[in-house]
Amino acid sequence: MKVRDKLIRAGVRNLRDYGYPDASTDNILTVPVFAAFFRSMLESNLGHGDAADRITRDLIAEIDAAHPDR
């Protein structure tokens, strides 16, 4: 499993733990509240190595592109 997929799955798991049972790997980047939560989680995980940080920044950029009004 790719690091990107692991990060997304961890985000979904965290969202569900916080009371968002509808969060899924299909909508975590597109539903605004899910994406905002996931972006915050990603930002707090920066600094764990160049490869992981690159993937994390790519996911943050995807969220920002999907939600430019944020």
Contacts in CASP RR format, 6 or more apart in sequence:
PFRMAT RR
TARGET T0000
AUTHOR 0000-0000-0000
METHOD contacts of the structure
MODEL  1
MKVRDKLIRAGVRNLRDYGYPDASTDNILTVPVFAAFFRSMLESNLGHGD
AADRITRDLIAEIDAAHPDR
3 51 0 8 1.000
3 52 0 8 1.000
3 55 0 8 1.000
4 55 0 8 1.000
4 58 0 8 1.000
4 59 0 8 1.000
5 25 0 8 1.000
7 42 0 8 1.000
7 45 0 8 1.000
7 55 0 8 1.000
7 56 0 8 1.000
7 59 0 8 1.000
8 25 0 8 1.000
8 28 0 8 1.000
8 29 0 8 1.000
8 38 0 8 1.000
8 59 0 8 1.000
9 25 0 8 1.000
10 41 0 8 1.000
11 23 0 8 1.000
11 28 0 8 1.000
11 37 0 8 1.000
11 38 0 8 1.000
11 41 0 8 1.000
12 23 0 8 1.000
12 24 0 8 1.000
12 25 0 8 1.000
12 28 0 8 1.000
14 37 0 8 1.000
14 41 0 8 1.000
15 23 0 8 1.000
15 28 0 8 1.000
15 34 0 8 1.000
15 37 0 8 1.000
15 38 0 8 1.000
16 23 0 8 1.000
18 37 0 8 1.000
20 33 0 8 1.000
20 34 0 8 1.000
20 37 0 8 1.000
23 31 0 8 1.000
23 34 0 8 1.000
27 34 0 8 1.000
28 34 0 8 1.000
28 35 0 8 1.000
28 38 0 8 1.000
29 35 0 8 1.000
29 38 0 8 1.000
29 59 0 8 1.000
29 62 0 8 1.000
29 63 0 8 1.000
29 66 0 8 1.000
30 66 0 8 1.000
32 67 0 8 1.000
32 70 0 8 1.000
35 63 0 8 1.000
35 66 0 8 1.000
35 67 0 8 1.000
35 70 0 8 1.000
36 67 0 8 1.000
36 70 0 8 1.000
38 59 0 8 1.000
38 63 0 8 1.000
39 60 0 8 1.000
39 63 0 8 1.000
39 64 0 8 1.000
42 56 0 8 1.000
42 59 0 8 1.000
42 60 0 8 1.000
42 63 0 8 1.000
43 60 0 8 1.000
45 52 0 8 1.000
45 56 0 8 1.000
46 53 0 8 1.000
46 56 0 8 1.000
46 57 0 8 1.000
47 53 0 8 1.000
48 56 0 8 1.000
63 70 0 8 1.000
64 70 0 8 1.000
END
